[in-house]
Amino acid sequence: MYQLVLTTCPDETFAKELAKQLVSSQLAACVNIVPNLTSIYSWQGEMQIGTEVQLLIKTTQDKFTELNEKINQLHPYEVVEIIALNIQQGDKHYLNWISETLK
């Protein structure tokens, strides 16, 4: 099963470094970096508004536990957003590429 894993980062520099770590360790086949995301959230009872960077991580379900651990190990946030969405359908050539890349 293929997954799209979402996480946010405090800035683009950290996002690029995290993405490189995930791809080089074969935990992700591809990571897209989406800058200038505005996040509005509650933290410790207070409303927060901030700018973050969104990562779109393409991987497989069997890599999720290790990927989750690696993100938490490297990430500066106390509570890190890590959400995995199962990919139900996709171009077979692209999905095969993910599988081959993560072998």
C-alpha positions in Angstrom: 0.0 0.0 0.0 1.3 3.4 -0.9 1.0 6.5 1.3 1.1 10.2 1.2 2.5 11.5 4.5 2.0 15.1 5.5 4.1 17.0 7.9 4.8 20.7 8.5 8.2 22.4 9.2 9.1 25.7 10.8 11.1 27.0 7.7 12.2 26.0 4.2 15.8 25.4 5.3 14.8 22.7 7.8 12.2 21.3 5.3 14.9 20.8 2.7 17.2 19.1 5.1 14.5 16.8 6.4 13.4 15.9 2.9 17.0 15.1 1.9 17.3 12.8 5.0 14.1 11.0 4.2 15.0 10.4 0.5 18.6 9.5 1.1 17.6 6.9 3.8 15.1 5.4 1.4 12.1 6.2 3.7 10.6 8.4 0.9 10.7 8.2 -2.8 9.8 11.9 -3.2 9.1 14.8 -1.0 7.4 18.0 -2.3 8.0 21.2 -0.4 5.2 23.7 -0.3 6.4 27.0 1.2 4.4 29.9 2.9 1.6 27.9 4.5 -0.4 29.9 7.0 -1.3 27.7 10.0 -3.9 28.7 12.6 -4.1 26.4 15.5 -4.5 26.1 19.3 -1.4 25.4 21.3 -1.5 25.2 25.1 -4.9 27.0 25.2 -3.8 29.9 23.1 -4.6 30.6 19.4 -1.5 30.7 17.3 -1.0 32.0 13.8 2.2 31.2 12.0 3.9 30.5 8.7 5.1 26.9 8.0 6.3 24.8 5.2 4.2 21.7 4.2 5.9 18.5 3.1 4.1 16.0 0.9 6.0 12.7 1.4 5.5 9.7 -1.0 6.3 6.4 0.6 4.9 2.9 1.3 3.0 1.7 4.3 5.7 -0.6 5.4 8.1 2.4 5.7 5.7 4.5 7.9 7.0 3.4 11.4 10.6 4.2 10.5 9.7 7.4 8.7 7.6 8.5 11.7 10.5 7.8 14.1 13.0 9.7 11.8 10.8 12.8 11.5 10.3 12.9 15.3 14.0 12.4 15.9 15.0 15.3 13.7 12.1 17.7 14.1 12.2 20.7 16.5 8.5 20.7 17.3 7.3 19.3 20.6 4.3 17.8 18.9 4.9 17.0 15.2 2.1 16.8 12.6 2.6 13.4 10.9 -0.5 12.2 9.1 -0.5 9.3 6.7 -3.1 9.0 3.9 -3.4 5.7 2.0 -3.2 6.1 -1.7 -6.2 4.3 -3.2 -5.3 4.8 -6.9 -2.6 6.3 -9.0 -0.7 5.9 -12.2 0.8 2.4 -12.2 4.1 3.7 -13.6 4.4 6.3 -10.8 3.4 3.8 -8.1 5.9 1.2 -9.5 8.6 3.9 -9.4 7.9 4.5 -5.7 8.2 0.7 -5.0 11.5 0.4 -7.0 13.0 3.5 -5.4 12.3 2.3 -1.8 13.8 -1.3 -2.3 
